[in-house]
Amino acid sequence: MDIITIEETFKNSCSNDWRKILIETKETSYIYDEEIKDNERKNTHEKKIIMKKDVEYYVYKKDVNLRLKKSGDPFREKFEEEWACFAHYPAQMYEIQLYYSSSCINNFTLILVDGRCFLPLLDSKSGYKVLPYQAALIINQDDSKTQRYINDALHKIKK
């Protein structure tokens, strides 16, 4: 499948066509061959590596090769543009990847507003781009909530 076909399939899908899969990451211990020998001799403790927060995948039901990936950690803790400021929580910026099989096809930046709704980046001239908007719809799994927040945000921009 070529990139244009993949993006068209993605763009024309609806949020019900996607299934959320949560990959829970837990604290994991890693111990290497040299450390095993050292531990046997010196009785030292294992080195621990702390994993990041949960990763979420959204898999297209009609073709499981097509999926979105959202890491549990924002890549920018505070996003302070006026349109993204709502009452409850500071906005955060997330990087979302669109994959087909093992290839990353596209990256999107989404903004988590109010601690509960992902929105595409917005501007006063063009509004938003279609593919990030589609990613937001899929991740939110609630088209009306997404549209309500977008309308509120666009209203702030146009003031």
N, CA, C and O of each residue as an XYZ file, in Angstrom:
636
protein
N       0.845     -1.167      0.000
C       0.000      0.000      0.000
C       0.901      1.244      0.000
O       1.873      1.296      0.753
N       0.591      2.234     -0.827
C       1.423      3.438     -0.882
C       0.966      4.449      0.179
O      -0.116      4.311      0.750
N       1.791      5.451      0.433
C       1.532      6.421      1.497
C       0.236      7.195      1.253
O      -0.511      7.444      2.199
N      -0.038      7.569      0.041
C      -1.261      8.322     -0.261
C      -2.494      7.492      0.064
O      -3.448      8.007      0.648
N      -2.489      6.226     -0.304
C      -3.614      5.328     -0.003
C      -3.776      5.146      1.501
O      -4.895      5.142      2.014
N      -2.657      4.996      2.204
C      -2.706      4.837      3.664
C      -3.313      6.077      4.301
O      -4.195      5.968      5.152
N      -2.845      7.263      3.894
C      -3.368      8.500      4.479
C      -4.838      8.713      4.125
O      -5.594      9.221      4.953
N      -5.254      8.344      2.934
C      -6.662      8.446      2.553
C      -7.523      7.496      3.386
O      -8.604      7.870      3.841
N      -7.046      6.275      3.584
C      -7.763      5.312      4.417
C      -7.917      5.869      5.824
O      -8.998      5.807      6.410
N      -6.838      6.407      6.359
C      -6.843      7.004      7.694
C      -7.829      8.167      7.751
O      -8.652      8.238      8.663
N      -7.752      9.064      6.796
C      -8.587     10.272      6.771
C     -10.070      9.928      6.664
O     -10.904     10.622      7.245
N     -10.406      8.880      5.938
C     -11.806      8.523      5.708
C     -12.380      7.551      6.733
O     -13.542      7.160      6.629
N     -11.587      7.162      7.708
C     -12.088      6.247      8.733
C     -12.873      7.036      9.780
O     -12.752      8.258      9.870
N     -13.672      6.326     10.564
C     -14.355      6.982     11.682
C     -13.835      6.389     12.981
O     -13.244      5.309     12.976
N     -14.046      7.079     14.083
C     -13.452      6.650     15.350
C     -13.913      5.250     15.768
O     -13.190      4.561     16.488
N     -15.091      4.819     15.335
C     -15.573      3.466     15.656
C     -14.791      2.373     14.928
O     -14.869      1.200     15.295
N     -14.036      2.759     13.894
C     -13.236      1.793     13.140
C     -11.924      1.445     13.856
O     -11.147      0.622     13.372
N     -11.688      2.072     14.999
C     -10.406      1.922     15.691
C     -10.621      1.299     17.064
O     -11.643      1.519     17.713
N      -9.642      0.523     17.486
C      -9.687     -0.111     18.799
C      -8.461      0.336     19.580
O      -7.341      0.286     19.072
N      -8.673      0.772     20.812
C      -7.575      1.220     21.660
C      -6.927      0.016     22.338
O      -7.608     -0.856     22.877
N      -5.605     -0.012     22.299
C      -4.845     -1.056     22.993
C      -3.850     -0.351     23.891
O      -3.002      0.403     23.415
N      -3.950     -0.592     25.177
C      -3.046      0.031     26.140
C      -1.904     -0.922     26.427
O      -2.123     -2.064     26.831
N      -0.699     -0.456     26.221
C       0.477     -1.245     26.553
C       0.975     -0.730     27.892
O       1.562      0.349     27.972
N       0.740     -1.498     28.933
C       1.155     -1.054     30.260
C       2.640     -1.302     30.439
O       3.137     -2.407     30.222
N       3.330     -0.261     30.836
C       4.745     -0.411     31.121
C       4.919     -0.397     32.627
O       4.335      0.428     33.329
N       5.710     -1.299     33.098
C       5.956     -1.405     34.528
C       7.447     -1.275     34.779
O       8.256     -1.371     33.857
N       7.793     -1.060     36.015
C       9.208     -1.005     36.354
C       9.824     -2.354     35.992
O       9.300     -3.404     36.365
N      10.917     -2.319     35.277
C      11.540     -3.540     34.788
C      12.980     -3.598     35.253
O      13.686     -2.589     35.250
N      13.408     -4.770     35.648
C      14.792     -4.955     36.059
C      15.570     -5.586     34.923
O      15.111     -6.545     34.303
N      16.724     -5.059     34.656
C      17.618     -5.633     33.667
C      18.918     -5.971     34.370
O      19.431     -5.189     35.170
N      19.427     -7.115     34.068
C      20.710     -7.499     34.630
C      21.526     -8.126     33.504
O      21.019     -8.967     32.761
N      22.763     -7.725     33.379
C      23.605     -8.163     32.276
C      24.579     -9.228     32.737
O      24.812     -9.384     33.935
N      25.162     -9.976     31.772
C      26.061    -11.089     32.090
C      27.159    -10.697     33.071
O      27.417    -11.418     34.034
N      27.811     -9.551     32.829
C      28.896     -9.136     33.719
C      28.363     -8.860     35.117
O      29.021     -9.167     36.112
N      27.177     -8.282     35.189
C      26.605     -7.964     36.488
C      26.197     -9.223     37.248
O      26.271     -9.265     38.476
N      25.765    -10.249     36.512
C      25.411    -11.512     37.172
C      26.634    -12.068     37.874
O      26.561    -12.470     39.035
N      27.756    -12.092     37.175
C      28.995    -12.588     37.786
C      29.385    -11.747     38.987
O      29.761    -12.286     40.028
N      29.298    -10.419     38.852
C      29.620     -9.521     39.962
C      28.682     -9.744     41.133
O      29.120     -9.745     42.284
N      27.396     -9.932     40.857
C      26.424    -10.144     41.927
C      26.705    -11.433     42.688
O      26.555    -11.484     43.908
N      27.110    -12.464     41.973
C      27.425    -13.731     42.631
C      28.607    -13.568     43.568
O      28.628    -14.136     44.660
N      29.601    -12.782     43.133
C      30.801    -12.598     43.950
C      30.605    -11.553     45.040
O      31.012    -11.761     46.183
N      29.986    -10.438     44.692
C      29.926     -9.313     45.619
C      28.575     -9.164     46.311
O      28.424     -8.358     47.230
N      27.594     -9.948     45.862
C      26.243     -9.856     46.400
C      25.687     -8.429     46.280
O      25.081     -7.912     47.219
N      25.896     -7.805     45.126
C      25.391     -6.445     44.898
C      23.964     -6.502     44.361
O      23.486     -7.563     43.960
N      23.294     -5.363     44.355
C      21.898     -5.321     43.896
C      21.818     -5.097     42.380
O      22.759     -4.617     41.748
N      20.676     -5.458     41.833
C      20.438     -5.298     40.391
C      20.302     -3.816     40.042
O      19.892     -3.006     40.874
N      20.649     -3.480     38.814
C      20.365     -2.138     38.304
C      18.940     -2.157     37.788
O      18.532     -3.100     37.110
N      18.184     -1.122     38.106
C      16.805     -1.045     37.643
C      16.666      0.096     36.659
O      17.275      1.153     36.825
N      15.865     -0.122     35.641
C      15.552      0.909     34.664
C      14.069      1.195     34.790
O      13.243      0.289     34.685
N      13.739      2.439     35.011
C      12.336      2.811     35.148
C      11.788      3.159     33.761
O      12.339      4.009     33.061
N      10.711      2.498     33.381
C      10.100      2.722     32.079
C       9.200      3.962     32.135
O       8.831      4.416     33.218
N       8.862      4.490     31.000
C       7.971      5.643     30.908
C       6.526      5.214     31.155
O       6.229      4.034     31.344
N       5.646      6.203     31.147
C       4.219      5.926     31.326
C       3.692      5.060     30.190
O       4.385      4.792     29.209
N       2.449      4.633     30.353
C       1.826      3.717     29.393
C       1.803      4.284     27.975
O       1.657      5.489     27.770
N       1.948      3.400     27.021
C       1.853      3.736     25.602
C       0.494      3.237     25.115
O       0.068      2.134     25.459
N      -0.170      4.048     24.324
C      -1.457      3.653     23.770
C      -1.329      3.480     22.271
O      -0.709      4.290     21.581
N      -1.930      2.404     21.781
C      -2.018      2.182     20.334
C      -3.487      2.193     19.956
O      -4.337      1.713     20.706
N      -3.774      2.737     18.802
C      -5.117      2.724     18.242
C      -5.003      1.988     16.916
O      -4.386      2.477     15.970
N      -5.603      0.816     16.861
C      -5.437     -0.085     15.719
C      -6.696     -0.045     14.855
O      -7.815     -0.152     15.356
N      -6.488      0.111     13.553
C      -7.584      0.131     12.593
C      -8.120     -1.296     12.452
O      -7.378     -2.205     12.082
N      -9.382     -1.487     12.741
C      -9.960     -2.833     12.764
C      -9.946     -3.524     11.409
O      -9.847     -4.749     11.343
N     -10.044     -2.755     10.323
C     -10.122     -3.349      8.988
C      -8.746     -3.712      8.425
O      -8.650     -4.475      7.464
N      -7.687     -3.169      9.020
C      -6.316     -3.477      8.596
C      -5.398     -3.204      9.774
O      -5.011     -2.058     10.003
N      -5.044     -4.244     10.529
C      -4.279     -4.073     11.763
C      -2.858     -3.549     11.538
O      -2.165     -3.204     12.495
N      -2.429     -3.489     10.288
C      -1.130     -2.878     10.003
C      -1.163     -1.359     10.193
O      -0.121     -0.735     10.393
N      -2.353     -0.769     10.130
C      -2.511      0.675     10.266
C      -2.818      0.990     11.727
O      -3.787      0.479     12.290
N      -1.979      1.843     12.341
C      -2.180      2.150     13.749
C      -1.590      3.513     14.109
O      -0.688      4.024     13.445
N      -2.132      4.076     15.182
C      -1.606      5.297     15.785
C      -0.901      4.917     17.074
O      -1.317      3.987     17.765
N       0.156      5.626     17.396
C       0.870      5.401     18.645
C       0.930      6.715     19.416
O       1.328      7.746     18.872
N       0.532      6.670     20.686
C       0.623      7.832     21.567
C       1.377      7.426     22.815
O       0.946      6.539     23.552
N       2.500      8.076     23.048
C       3.250      7.759     24.262
C       2.536      8.354     25.463
O       1.741      9.284     25.328
N       2.821      7.818     26.625
C       2.174      8.294     27.845
C       2.727      9.606     28.348
O       2.096     10.264     29.175
N       3.886     10.001     27.871
C       4.527     11.222     28.341
C       4.429     12.325     27.302
O       4.742     12.101     26.132
N       3.995     13.524     27.714
C       4.002     14.638     26.762
C       5.441     15.043     26.462
O       6.320     14.889     27.310
N       5.687     15.561     25.255
C       7.041     16.018     24.982
C       7.189     17.487     25.357
O       8.294     18.027     25.319
N       6.090     18.133     25.718
C       6.141     19.489     26.254
C       5.065     19.589     27.326
O       3.872     19.521     27.031
N       5.501     19.754     28.581
C       4.575     19.748     29.720
C       3.574     20.900     29.705
O       2.401     20.709     30.028
N       4.034     22.096     29.329
C       3.129     23.249     29.322
C       3.086     23.867     27.936
O       4.103     24.298     27.393
N       1.908     23.899     27.390
C       1.651     24.547     26.104
C       0.752     25.732     26.422
O      -0.394     25.541     26.828
N       1.248     26.945     26.247
C       0.570     28.104     26.805
C      -0.059     29.054     25.796
O      -0.258     30.228     26.106
N      -0.375     28.576     24.599
C      -1.093     29.447     23.670
C      -2.508     29.666     24.204
O      -3.114     28.762     24.779
N      -3.014     30.856     24.007
C      -4.290     31.248     24.606
C      -5.449     30.315     24.226
O      -6.295     30.007     25.066
N      -5.492     29.867     22.971
C      -6.604     29.018     22.530
C      -6.636     27.678     23.255
O      -7.679     27.026     23.302
N      -5.507     27.260     23.819
C      -5.432     25.953     24.479
C      -5.645     26.035     25.989
O      -5.617     25.010     26.669
N      -5.856     27.223     26.515
C      -6.034     27.395     27.960
C      -7.498     27.229     28.337
O      -8.346     28.033     27.951
N      -7.779     26.198     29.080
C      -9.113     25.941     29.606
C      -9.013     25.907     31.120
O      -7.915     26.014     31.668
N     -10.120     25.763     31.794
C     -10.182     25.973     33.241
C      -9.400     24.982     34.111
O      -8.797     25.395     35.101
N      -9.394     23.732     33.782
C      -8.966     22.743     34.762
C      -7.469     22.418     34.793
O      -6.884     22.351     35.874
N      -6.848     22.218     33.654
C      -5.460     21.771     33.607
C      -4.681     22.558     32.558
O      -5.251     23.030     31.574
N      -3.371     22.696     32.778
C      -2.566     23.318     31.708
C      -2.502     22.393     30.495
O      -2.502     21.170     30.635
N      -2.447     22.982     29.322
C      -2.371     22.187     28.096
C      -0.995     21.544     27.977
O       0.003     22.103     28.430
N      -0.952     20.360     27.363
C       0.302     19.634     27.141
C       0.386     19.218     25.678
O      -0.632     18.977     25.030
N       1.602     19.137     25.169
C       1.825     18.794     23.768
C       2.301     17.342     23.663
O       3.221     16.928     24.368
N       1.662     16.578     22.776
C       2.014     15.178     22.543
C       2.385     14.955     21.088
O       1.850     15.604     20.189
N       3.293     14.044     20.871
C       3.659     13.622     19.514
C       2.939     12.294     19.248
O       3.024     11.361     20.046
N       2.241     12.227     18.133
C       1.489     11.028     17.738
C       2.100     10.524     16.429
O       2.400     11.312     15.532
N       2.278      9.219     16.330
C       2.829      8.652     15.097
C       1.781      7.770     14.421
O       1.058      7.022     15.079
N       1.717      7.873     13.100
C       0.877      7.001     12.286
C       1.793      5.973     11.647
O       2.741      6.321     10.943
N       1.503      4.705     11.899
C       2.324      3.608     11.368
C       1.526      2.778     10.389
O       0.311      2.626     10.518
N       2.231      2.244      9.409
C       1.707      1.154      8.609
C       2.765      0.064      8.670
O       3.905      0.267      8.252
N       2.384     -1.084      9.191
C       3.322     -2.174      9.466
C       4.398     -1.627     10.402
O       4.060     -1.102     11.463
N       5.659     -1.727     10.055
C       6.700     -1.228     10.953
C       7.206      0.157     10.560
O       8.161      0.662     11.150
N       6.571      0.769      9.570
C       7.031      2.071      9.061
C       6.195      3.218      9.612
O       4.965      3.179      9.584
N       6.884      4.238     10.111
C       6.203      5.455     10.538
C       5.902      6.272      9.281
O       6.814      6.676      8.560
N       4.630      6.507      9.029
C       4.179      7.200      7.826
C       4.093      8.707      8.053
O       4.417      9.496      7.166
N       3.655      9.097      9.242
C       3.438     10.511      9.521
C       3.500     10.762     11.011
O       3.237      9.858     11.804
N       3.846     11.983     11.405
C       3.838     12.426     12.802
C       2.864     13.578     12.937
O       2.758     14.421     12.046
N       2.156     13.611     14.049
C       1.231     14.689     14.328
C       1.540     15.250     15.698
O       1.985     14.529     16.591
N       1.306     16.529     15.860
C       1.367     17.139     17.179
C      -0.063     17.379     17.614
O      -0.833     18.035     16.912
N      -0.419     16.845     18.778
C      -1.740     17.089     19.342
C      -1.562     17.743     20.705
O      -0.578     17.505     21.405
N      -2.532     18.566     21.060
C      -2.505     19.282     22.323
C      -3.604     18.716     23.219
O      -4.773     18.675     22.835
N      -3.214     18.284     24.410
C      -4.192     17.825     25.393
C      -4.671     19.053     26.161
O      -3.904     19.670     26.900
N      -5.940     19.404     25.984
C      -6.501     20.569     26.660
C      -7.448     20.118     27.761
O      -8.152     19.117     27.632
N      -7.445     20.869     28.825
C      -8.361     20.626     29.946
C      -8.169     19.239     30.565
O      -9.024     18.774     31.318
N      -7.066     18.588     30.255
C      -6.791     17.257     30.803
C      -7.675     16.159     30.254
O      -7.667     15.039     30.765
N      -8.453     16.476     29.198
C      -9.418     15.473     28.751
C      -9.686     15.388     27.253
O     -10.400     14.491     26.807
N      -9.129     16.303     26.475
C      -9.449     16.283     25.055
C      -8.224     16.660     24.218
O      -7.596     17.693     24.455
N      -7.895     15.825     23.252
C      -6.787     16.109     22.339
C      -7.305     16.920     21.162
O      -8.351     16.616     20.588
N      -6.543     17.971     20.809
C      -6.889     18.821     19.668
C      -5.688     18.950     18.744
O      -4.544     18.883     19.193
N      -5.946     19.134     17.460
C      -4.832     19.442     16.555
C      -4.368     20.875     16.814
O      -5.089     21.665     17.422
N      -3.175     21.203     16.355
C      -2.724     22.592     16.442
C      -3.674     23.460     15.625
O      -4.041     23.101     14.506
N      -4.066     24.589     16.179
C      -5.026     25.472     15.521
C      -4.373     26.808     15.193
O      -3.472     27.258     15.900
N      -4.832     27.438     14.116
C      -4.428     28.815     13.834
C      -5.590     29.563     13.198
O      -6.539     28.954     12.704
N      -5.507     30.871     13.217
C      -6.634     31.697     12.781
C      -6.882     31.649     11.278
O      -8.006     31.886     10.836
N      -5.863     31.349     10.486
C      -6.029     31.357      9.028
C      -6.611     30.059      8.498
O      -7.605     30.067      7.771
N      -5.990     28.941      8.863
C      -6.411     27.670      8.264
C      -7.235     26.796      9.199
O      -7.766     25.772      8.769
N      -7.353     27.175     10.466
C      -8.082     26.333     11.412
C      -7.217     25.176     11.859
O      -6.472     25.290     12.833
N      -7.312     24.050     11.145
C      -6.510     22.867     11.471
C      -6.353     22.006     10.234
O      -7.084     22.151      9.255
N      -5.376     21.099     10.298
C      -5.148     20.171      9.188
C      -5.971     18.908      9.405
O      -6.245     18.527     10.542
N      -6.362     18.264      8.313
C      -7.293     17.132      8.368
C      -6.693     15.914      9.079
O      -7.360     15.328      9.931
N      -5.468     15.518      8.761
C      -4.921     14.295      9.359
C      -4.742     14.407     10.879
O      -5.119     13.473     11.587
N      -4.181     15.511     11.421
C      -4.134     15.620     12.887
C      -5.525     15.673     13.525
O      -5.729     15.149     14.620
N      -6.469     16.300     12.843
C      -7.851     16.328     13.335
C      -8.400     14.904     13.427
O      -9.044     14.547     14.414
N      -8.149     14.101     12.410
C      -8.612     12.711     12.415
C      -7.960     11.939     13.557
O      -8.620     11.135     14.215
N      -6.672     12.174     13.798
C      -5.973     11.516     14.911
C      -6.619     11.905     16.237
O      -6.789     11.056     17.113
N      -6.982     13.183     16.394
C      -7.644     13.634     17.619
C      -8.992     12.938     17.805
O      -9.321     12.511     18.911
N      -9.765     12.822     16.735
C     -11.060     12.132     16.816
C     -10.887     10.686     17.276
O     -11.639     10.200     18.120
N      -9.896     10.009     16.718
C      -9.658      8.604     17.054
C      -9.232      8.458     18.506
O      -9.735      7.589     19.218
N      -8.316      9.296     18.948
C      -7.811      9.185     20.326
C      -8.878      9.579     21.341
O      -9.013      8.930     22.378
N      -9.635     10.633     21.055
C     -10.691     11.062     21.986
C     -11.857     10.091     22.029
O     -12.530      9.978     23.054
N     -12.107      9.381     20.919
C     -13.235      8.441     20.824
C     -14.573      9.111     21.128
O     -15.515      8.452     21.567
N     -14.656     10.421     20.893
C     -15.891     11.166     21.142
C     -15.898     12.369     20.210
O     -15.320     13.410     20.523
N     -16.555     12.220     19.063
C     -16.542     13.266     18.042
C     -17.170     14.568     18.526
O     -16.668     15.646     18.208
N     -18.263     14.487     19.290
C     -18.950     15.711     19.726
C     -18.102     16.483     20.734
O     -18.052     17.712     20.680
N     -17.439     15.786     21.647
C     -16.562     16.465     22.617
C     -15.413     17.150     21.885
O     -15.077     18.294     22.191
N     -14.816     16.465     20.932
C     -13.708     17.029     20.162
C     -14.165     18.292     19.446
O     -13.470     19.308     19.477
N     -15.315     18.239     18.809
C     -15.803     19.391     18.063
C     -16.144     20.552     18.988
O     -15.908     21.708     18.637
N     -16.701     20.261     20.176
C     -17.005     21.321     21.150
C     -15.736     22.069     21.560
O     -15.711     23.300     21.590
N     -14.687     21.311     21.874
C     -13.427     21.948     22.283
C     -12.797     22.719     21.120
O     -12.255     23.806     21.326
N     -12.859     22.182     19.927
C     -12.318     22.895     18.766
C     -13.083     24.200     18.545
O     -12.474     25.242     18.301
N     -14.396     24.148     18.629
C     -15.191     25.364     18.454
C     -14.837     26.414     19.503
O     -14.689     27.591     19.177
N     -14.701     25.994     20.761
C     -14.314     26.928     21.827
C     -12.936     27.522     21.565
O     -12.732     28.724     21.737
N     -11.985     26.678     21.148
C     -10.626     27.135     20.883
C     -10.589     28.099     19.695
O      -9.919     29.130     19.755
N     -11.308     27.766     18.611
C     -11.350     28.658     17.442
C     -12.011     29.995     17.783
O     -11.628     31.039     17.256
N     -12.995     29.950     18.658
C     -13.635     31.181     19.095
C     -12.627     32.072     19.830
O     -12.630     33.288     19.640
N     -11.772     31.486     20.658
C     -10.717     32.246     21.361
C      -9.734     32.863     20.369
O      -9.284     33.993     20.559
N      -9.404     32.125     19.317
C      -8.453     32.622     18.321
C      -9.017     33.821     17.566
O      -8.299     34.779     17.284
N     -10.303     33.761     17.243
C     -10.932     34.796     16.407
C     -11.289     36.070     17.168
O     -11.715     37.053     16.562
N     -11.118     36.061     18.492
C     -11.424     37.269     19.288
C     -10.494     38.391     18.952
O     -10.605     39.476     19.522
